[in-house]
């Protein structure tokens, strides 16, 4: 695994973890800094948010039945 791939793996893992827990200030800063420079990780975080929103909408519609 290249150094960049290793960093991206860590960032995507932190982005996923942030959906279940609060990141520490150091983790948040690291993620934000990395996202400034990395388009693929920005896309991953965007897609994560879109999927989460879709899941909430689906769950809301399911609960109305």
Wavefront OBJ file of the C-alpha trace (Angstrom):
o trace
v 0.000 0.000 0.000
v 1.445 3.361 -0.976
v 1.751 6.146 1.557
v -1.125 8.061 -0.058
v -3.325 4.973 -0.149
v -2.581 4.403 3.522
v -3.567 7.968 4.361
v -6.732 7.683 2.286
v -7.616 4.420 3.996
v -7.239 6.101 7.394
v -9.308 9.124 6.325
v -12.140 7.022 4.912
v -12.145 4.921 8.092
v -12.372 8.092 10.207
v -15.131 9.499 7.981
v -17.115 6.295 8.437
v -16.455 6.265 12.180
v -17.651 9.869 12.459
v -21.158 8.635 11.652
v -21.177 6.665 14.921
v -18.960 8.702 17.223
v -17.515 12.168 17.587
v -14.017 12.512 16.248
v -11.371 14.041 18.466
v -10.243 17.555 17.547
v -6.978 16.131 16.182
v -8.858 13.577 14.058
v -11.207 16.266 12.713
v -8.287 18.529 11.805
v -6.486 15.668 10.071
v -9.562 14.749 8.054
v -10.236 18.356 7.044
v -6.632 18.943 6.021
v -6.528 15.752 3.965
v -9.841 16.550 2.263
v -8.447 19.897 1.092
v -5.917 18.025 -1.026
v -7.651 14.763 -1.940
v -10.515 14.697 -4.417
v -11.216 10.971 -4.118
v -11.611 11.241 -0.342
v -13.845 14.304 -0.740
v -15.995 12.251 -3.103
v -16.086 9.393 -0.584
v -17.264 11.710 2.205
v -19.871 13.265 -0.101
v -21.175 9.834 -1.108
v -21.266 8.745 2.521
v -23.508 11.723 3.326
v -25.774 11.027 0.326
v -26.180 7.382 1.348
v -26.905 8.368 4.936
v -29.569 10.872 3.809
v -31.178 8.296 1.509
v -31.242 5.733 4.325
v -32.929 8.235 6.656
v -35.533 9.076 4.004
v -36.193 5.400 3.326
v -36.474 4.672 7.041
v -38.887 7.580 7.480
v -41.072 6.327 4.651
v -41.015 2.791 6.045
v -42.165 3.974 9.475
v -45.245 5.680 7.968
v -46.670 2.367 6.733
l 1 2 3 4 5 6 7 8 9 10 11 12 13 14 15 16 17 18 19 20 21 22 23 24 25 26 27 28 29 30 31 32 33 34 35 36 37 38 39 40 41 42 43 44 45 46 47 48 49 50 51 52 53 54 55 56 57 58 59 60 61 62 63 64 65
